[in-house]
Structures are given as structure tokens and as C-alpha cells.
Amino acid sequence: MNTQGLIAGCGLWLLATGAAAAAGDVGRFESAPWGFSTASYYIEGDDGVVLIDAQFLPSAAEKAVAVAEQKTGKRVTHAIVLHANPDKFNGTKVLQDRGIRVLTSTQVAAAIPAVHTKRKRWFAKRYAPDYPAETPAPAVFGPDTRTLEVHGLSLRLHVLGRGTSEAHVVVEHDGHVFVGDLVAAGSHSWLELGDLGAWRARLDEIEALGPRTVHPGRGPSGPAPDLFEAQRAYLDRVEREVKAARAAGLARAAGIERVRAALVAAYPAHRFGAFLRVGLPAVWDHTGR
């Protein structure tokens, strides 16, 4: 596989339920809410398709492939895992079993085993048998940013540091960026690491690429300036609420609950408020360092 070259492609993105795709177009698949309404994207090349992210449930990963292949009339041959959260990597093996080459960075691959062990305790029984028993193991393309050339596409794979996860890959394609959970459109963010400063740094790095369109891990794709602005505003609001609760002298549990209630009230249309119960304790603790 040649991993060096120049960036090329076209500039349209399509919903999975929309018109048939053409070479260079970007299509979208969204899982059911049972699978956290997780988005995967597919990019059509001249003679094959690249899938972005492997879904939370293996069955959803298989559906994403079926949609991509039905819409394009071409086989999915490659998939890219953007970061080490289960809604990005859980479908790895079912894709590999179909002969799809699943790729990620050295850093993301290194983070997957610990995350899988932790999240398996949460989810395996609830989602059985539709949850991976073994640790997903994407192939590694390396530790540094590079270009993947396949099917006439040139996809820039940017290797970035911690944000919503310990490490990230952001895929750049002709003005499009695929950012995973670094942007959550219409949804509460996954704040598990609590490091909002690192998250903002990742957004700055991605915005410096000059993209036109952002494809988030959850929620609709949209214009880069709008989605970056909304994500920064959300992180700023979280930080302000945490600092205000700390300044008020509230104990940890009471302070976190006050912040959670304030965010739910501030964003009444946002989905997945349950994410806050995991993320806010981490933000509270990180802010107090």
C-alpha cells in the first residue's frame, strides 16, 4: 500500500439516505440511538470505498458497509479508526473478517486495549451478543501524519494528541475533515479526560488546515467555522460552570450536579445528557489541579 502522495478529491457530501454517490463524494451512515447515534462516513474512490470509523456495535459496522456499497456500487476496502473510544473501534473485527483493511495510528492503537477492557465491563452484558469479546486490533499506519493513497483518493491522516481521547487521527479530504468526537453537533460532548485545554488545542490545529466542512462523530456535518465555534462555546461554557461551582465552595458531588443541571438547561435540545455523568467529574478534577 502506497502511503505517500498528494491530496486530491471532490467536494460534495451526501447523507446515506440521499442521492447515489459519485467518485470523490462523502456519504454518511448513522446508527440507531441504541448505538449512540454514531456516525460513520464513506468516501468513494475510482474503484473502491474508504470507511471512516468502525461504529459502536459490530452489527452497525456491517450496516454501514452495506449502505456504502449499495450507494456506490463499489466495495469498501479500507477503514480508518479516528480515536480510542468504543464507538469508533468496536466494529474492527467484523470489518477485518470481510477483508477490509482497518487502519489507525500507533498512538490510537496503543490506547485501545485499556479502553476496551474498561468499557467492556460497562457494555458487554447489556449489548450481548452484539459486542466484541476480544480487543479490537486495527492495523497501524505509523506514529506520524501521512497521506494514504487508495482508489485514486489521497487522504491526509493527521496524527494529533489528546482531546476527547488520548490520541486522535483526523482525516482530511479536499476541504473536508473527519474529526470524531472532537466535535459533537447537537449532542453533549464526551468529556472523559477532562482536559479542555488540550481539546481546544486540537480544534486550533484542525481549523488551521482550512477545511470547509466538518464531519463530527455525532450529529450533522456542517460548515467548519460554525461547528468549530459551537464546539469551543460548549467547552467554554462547561469550564465557566465548573469554575463558578468551585468558587461557590460547593463540595465535589454537589458542584458536579449543579454544573450538569446548568448544561442541560443551557442546551435543552442536546442529546445524550448521560455523557455528562462520566465527563463532568473528570473536568471538575482537572480544573482543580
C-alpha positions, 0 to 999 in steps of 0.5 A: 500500500502506497502511503505517500502522495498528494491530496486530491478529491471532490467536494460534495457530501451526501447523507446515506439516505440521499442521492447515489454517490459519485467518485470523490463524494462523502456519504454518511451512515448513522446508527440507531440511538441504541448505538449512540447515534454514531456516525460513520462516513464513506468516501468513494474512490475510482474503484473502491470505498474508504470507511471512516470509523468502525461504529459502536456495535459490530452489527452497525459496522456491517450496516454501514458497509452495506449502505456504502456499497449499495450507494456506490456500487463499489466495495469498501476496502479500507477503514480508518479508526479516528480515536480510542473510544468504543464507538469508533473501534468496536466494529474492527473485527467484523470489518477485518473478517470481510477483508477490509483493511482497518487502519489507525495510528500507533498512538490510537492503537496503543490506547485501545486495549485499556479502553476496551477492557474498561468499557467492556465491563460497562457494555458487554452484558447489556449489548450481548451478543452484539459486542466484541469479546476480544480487543479490537486490533486495527492495523497501524499506519505509523506514529506520524501524519501521512497521506494514504493513497487508495482508489485514486483518493489521497487522504491526509491522516493527521496524527494529533494528541489528546482531546476527547481521547488520548490520541486522535487521527483526523482525516482530511479530504479536499476541504473536508475533515473527519474529526470524531468526537472532537466535535459533537453537533447537537449532542453533549460532548464526551468529556472523559479526560477532562482536559479542555485545554488540550481539546481546544488545542486540537480544534486550533490545529484542525481549523488551521488546515482550512477545511470547509466542512466538518464531519463530527462523530455525532450529529450533522456535518456542517460548515467548519467555522460554525461547528468549530465555534459551537464546539469551543462555546460548549467547552467554554461554557462547561469550564465557566460552570465548573469554575463558578461551582468551585468558587461557590465552595460547593463540595465535589458531588454537589458542584458536579450536579449543579454544573450538569443541571446548568448544561442541560438547561443551557442546551435543552435540545442536546442529546445524550445528557448521560455523557455528562455523568462520566465527563463532568467529574473528570473536568471538575478534577482537572480544573482543580489541579 
